């Protein structure tokens, strides 16, 4: 499907409040399917990368997914004040930037970003009781959708 080394969230686990913990390591967590991606020294190329968020149909009503792409110079994203930066907030209808309502999927959302930071992760939070199913998120150098 795409380069496994560029997958932020692999869709192996349904995205719920129990599994929406952001990654803090380049080692993929079986409990969440999430990992931090090491872009290498210097971050992205000057032309940037695209981040593709794939949302299958959600089954619950009145729930929200807040999805933010974050970068840092620390793999563990530990020092929030100094190193963590938000580079993209995913939204579909853009009523609130970074939030996706349960009525909006199925959808594919693409955000283009560039950074000089080394590490990137998806921070996706689901409101209590929500279930956005097998969400996937990956990076690609292409500016168009690759599914």
Secondary structure, 3 states (H helix, E strand, C coil): CCCHHHEEEECCCCCECCCCCCCCCCCCCCCCCECCEECCCCCCCCCCEEEEEEECCCCCCCCEEEEEEEEECCCCCCCHHHHCEEEEECCCCCCCCCEEECCCCCEEEEEEECCCCCEEEEEEEECCCCECCCCEEEEECCCCCCC
